[in-house]
Amino acid sequence: MKVGVVGAGIVGLAVARELALTHGATVTVLDKEDRVGAHQTGHNSGVVHAGIYYKPGSLKARLCRDGMALLREYCAEHAIAYDEVGKLVIASTPAERSGLHGIAERARANGVPGIVELDALGLREVEPHAVGVAAVHSPHTAIADFPAVARRLARDVEESGGSVLLSHPVRALRETADGVEVIAGSRRLAFDRLVVCAGLGTDTVARMAKSTADVRIVPFRGEYYALAGASKDLVRGLIYPVPDPRYPFLGVHLTRRIDGEVLVGPNAVMALALEGYSWRDVDLADLRRILTWKGTRKLAARHWRTGVREVVGSMFKGSFLAAARRYVPELTGDDLVRTTGGVRAQAVAGDGSMLDDFAIDVQGRVVLVRNAPSPAATSSLAIARHIVGLTSVLTN
């Protein structure tokens, strides 16, 4: 069987590896960039989530828990950096206690090990420079080198007889009676099945596949500052706020990375291009499609006040500093230095709701991963097993 995979991010590469190793498929991965993991995989903070936030029974909850275990084993097998630094979710006011307790209950329902609820003194034993009225501690939340995982997955694909074709943008595709024909770069390729894990480029490929799903990708840029000098020592692991349940974002937090850097962020600002990594990145065609989508208009009408606050906050370091000082008050403005951010491919439904769970559509011989934001990197190996397990991928 010949299977094409569109997207050389961590999810696409994990799917390709799973198809090759467990089903003996001849796999070809296609990507428009000149390197693997060029977008979401290479621009995230590197957190390996333990599954504490997600609705019990959801794909996110199940695949995050399974994926974390698979990823830990994979990193150990290939000597890829992986460190269980632990996470504190901190309630900074008494009003946040109920939301914090709900997180603890959800984490236990998801089978997250080691969850402990702490008081103000207890949280300082974990993070001596942090403050708050209470916290939930997830000791097995980890950090890893996701770009290194992606590079290793690409090697696995090639060593199993597959190909990773970089600088090969998909320009057209057509489903036939026998399979799927794809034009990528200057090549015409024929596959029995096609799996689309295109992230920010999902809508482009979905249009080629004539998908009728009532959902579109809206890009949200996450901006970061990094702690400078000795201020990095003020954070041991991961310090998160109690998230706003209205949104799939987790709020500005402090994140120790596998390279020793500590990040402050991200916020969530609608980008002006699908690959809008800064305010200077504007693509009028992308912007037109984003703004004319009925789901975007309904989302904006419902949450415009939050959107305005995020835009204003994006302009000023003080907003990031204030968010960080709620939990680590010793930080000063001189401790924060602007660094690179990322863009989240967030699926928005026609009614203006942001899809929270992973969403995978099967359309004939084409499988479309329509929504796979965080914790997709954590869950990538489990997402791959799930997709390959869909009988529609391998039969018909």
C-alpha angles and dihedrals in degrees: 000000000000117000128183121207119197111209131043096212121118094275096049092046092048090052091049092049092048092050092049098044101040103030103027091236121164100237131197119189116203126198134165093217127082094237139037121259093020098152130022094001092053098040105050127101095250098245117157101209120218095207102257099138107044129102109261111254094022123125089246093055095047099039093044092055093044092041094052091056092046092047093050090053092045093051091048091049093052100034093245116159113265125160130180097217094158132228134248119201103198131202105211094189135032089248089067095056095091092051090048092051089050089056091052091050092048091049091053091047088054092052096247106167126230098017111167130180111219136193125223093280095043095054090055090059087062098037109018095193096046127098135197143121095257142346146195114229121208103186096184097055104117146186126231143174101259096178088056089050090053092050091050092048089053089053090050090054093050094044089054090057099266131121135234107204110195124189087033108123114191106244101173142355136189131189114224135184089267103037143300127313116207133188109206119172104321094332131098110209133184123210136176090220136009126209116195116207096158101142108193089013095054097108093051092056093038090058090053089051090050092238114181097194114139094234137093137186115254112189118226117191117219112205125200143194122202126219113247130219120329093356088082087073090065090075123057100179135336125335117189135176125232100272126237104252091214092071137048090226120099099216131240109322141164115253129186109212129213089251092058096257119128118217129205112204162338116215119183118240123165105248123229092227135026087252094034102149093162140016087262092062104091125159111182094199091051091045093050092052092046096048097042092052107107091222092058092051092050091046091052093047090052100043107022094125091057090045092054091049091051092050093049091046090051090063098054132058088207092073092057091044092051091050092049094045091058085073105021106031095179091074119107134193091260089061094064122079123179113249138172122297138190143235122242117215098221118184114221122193124223091259091060097256120135111233109241102184128061109272124205123177125196114206113176107294093347124086115199121197096208100175125022111143124143125001087034094104091052090045098040099111091045092046087054092054090047094052094045089048092060103104090215090067095060104025140048 
